[in-house]
Amino acid sequence: MRNLMQMPFGLATTERKWRLPLIASSLISIVLFLAATLSLKPSSGSYFRIFQVDEQPLHVEDSLTGQSSLSLARPPRLACTISGNKGDGARMPRTLQAHYHPRNFYVLHLDLEAPPKERVELARYVRFEPLF
């Protein structure tokens, strides 16, 4: 009888062990969230500053080229590596054409196992293709 009475008490203490960490982590999360949101408040007091026209350029590139920030955004520049193994020299031009965008930069790489003939053909294709 004594063991049966101790069992619910033991279960009750193990069931309550999760409450303290939950309350502590919740309080810390709330404090951090409030600190982050209060520090992001714009100086003008308006939360809709995104929709206002700003005189300063939004991007560094705009200030360098003298373009207005109101113009349409250009697509991003990306640097891509297209890598191939032995025998992929014939497939790499197709892959390059499928992914090509004039603003992006591409590095074409063939493994050391690829014969020099494939490398020369790939370089010749890129050099003489009018698209590139």
C-alpha positions as CSV (number, residue, x, y, z in Angstrom):
1,M,0.0,0.0,0.0
2,R,2.8,2.3,0.8
3,N,4.4,1.9,-2.7
4,L,1.1,2.7,-4.4
5,M,0.8,6.0,-2.6
6,Q,4.3,7.0,-3.4
7,M,3.9,6.3,-7.1
8,P,1.4,9.1,-7.9
9,F,3.5,11.6,-6.0
10,G,6.6,10.5,-8.0
11,L,4.8,10.8,-11.2
12,A,3.5,14.2,-10.3
13,T,7.0,15.6,-9.7
14,T,8.3,14.2,-13.0
15,E,5.3,15.6,-14.8
16,R,6.0,19.1,-13.4
17,K,9.7,19.1,-14.4
18,W,9.0,20.4,-17.9
19,R,7.0,23.4,-16.7
20,L,10.0,25.5,-15.4
21,P,12.1,25.2,-18.6
22,L,9.0,25.9,-20.7
23,I,8.1,29.1,-18.7
24,A,11.8,30.3,-18.7
25,S,12.3,29.8,-22.4
26,S,8.9,31.4,-23.2
27,L,9.8,34.5,-21.2
28,I,13.3,34.7,-22.8
29,S,11.7,34.4,-26.3
30,I,9.1,37.1,-25.5
31,V,11.8,39.5,-24.3
32,L,14.0,38.9,-27.3
33,F,11.0,39.3,-29.7
34,L,10.0,42.6,-28.1
35,A,13.6,43.9,-28.1
36,A,13.9,43.0,-31.8
37,T,10.6,44.6,-32.8
38,L,11.2,47.8,-30.8
39,S,14.7,48.3,-32.2
40,L,13.4,48.0,-35.8
41,K,11.0,51.0,-35.4
42,P,11.8,53.6,-38.1
43,S,12.9,57.0,-37.0
44,S,10.0,58.7,-38.8
45,G,7.5,56.8,-36.7
46,S,5.8,55.2,-39.7
47,Y,5.8,51.5,-40.1
48,F,4.9,51.9,-43.8
49,R,8.2,53.4,-44.8
50,I,8.6,50.7,-47.4
51,F,5.9,52.4,-49.6
52,Q,7.4,55.9,-49.3
53,V,9.6,57.2,-52.1
54,D,13.2,57.7,-50.8
55,E,15.6,60.1,-52.3
56,Q,18.6,57.9,-51.7
57,P,19.3,54.9,-53.8
58,L,18.4,51.5,-52.4
59,H,21.3,49.6,-53.8
60,V,25.0,50.4,-54.1
61,E,24.9,49.7,-57.8
62,D,22.3,52.4,-58.2
63,S,24.6,55.0,-56.7
64,L,27.5,53.9,-58.9
65,T,25.5,54.0,-62.1
66,G,23.3,57.0,-61.3
67,Q,20.1,55.2,-61.9
68,S,16.9,56.0,-60.0
69,S,15.7,53.6,-57.4
70,L,12.2,53.9,-58.9
71,S,13.2,52.0,-62.0
72,L,12.4,48.3,-62.4
73,A,14.8,46.1,-60.5
74,R,17.3,44.2,-62.7
75,P,17.6,40.5,-62.2
76,P,20.4,39.4,-59.9
77,R,23.9,38.5,-61.0
78,L,24.9,35.0,-60.3
79,A,28.1,33.1,-60.6
80,C,27.5,29.5,-61.8
81,T,29.9,26.5,-62.1
82,I,29.0,23.9,-64.6
83,S,31.2,20.8,-64.0
84,G,31.5,17.7,-66.1
85,N,33.3,14.4,-66.2
86,K,34.8,12.4,-69.0
87,G,32.3,12.3,-71.9
88,D,30.3,15.3,-70.7
89,G,31.9,17.7,-73.1
90,A,29.0,17.2,-75.6
91,R,26.3,17.7,-72.9
92,M,27.8,20.8,-71.3
93,P,26.8,23.2,-74.2
94,R,23.2,22.1,-73.8
95,T,23.4,22.7,-70.1
96,L,25.0,26.1,-70.6
97,Q,22.3,27.1,-73.1
98,A,19.5,26.0,-70.7
99,H,20.9,28.0,-67.8
100,Y,22.4,31.0,-69.7
101,H,21.5,34.5,-68.8
102,P,23.5,37.5,-70.1
103,R,24.0,39.1,-66.6
104,N,25.4,35.9,-65.0
105,F,29.0,34.6,-65.0
106,Y,29.8,31.0,-65.8
107,V,32.7,28.7,-65.1
108,L,32.9,25.5,-67.2
109,H,34.9,22.8,-65.6
110,L,35.9,19.4,-67.0
111,D,37.7,16.8,-64.8
112,L,41.2,15.7,-65.3
113,E,39.9,12.4,-66.8
114,A,38.3,14.3,-69.7
115,P,40.5,14.2,-72.8
116,P,42.0,17.5,-74.1
117,K,40.0,17.1,-77.2
118,E,36.8,17.6,-75.2
119,R,38.2,20.7,-73.5
120,V,39.2,22.2,-76.9
121,E,35.8,21.6,-78.4
122,L,34.0,23.1,-75.4
123,A,36.3,26.2,-75.5
124,R,35.8,26.5,-79.2
125,Y,32.0,26.2,-78.8
126,V,31.9,29.0,-76.2
127,R,34.2,31.3,-78.1
128,F,32.4,31.1,-81.5
129,E,28.8,30.8,-80.3
130,P,27.1,34.3,-80.9
131,L,24.8,33.9,-77.9
132,F,27.8,34.0,-75.5
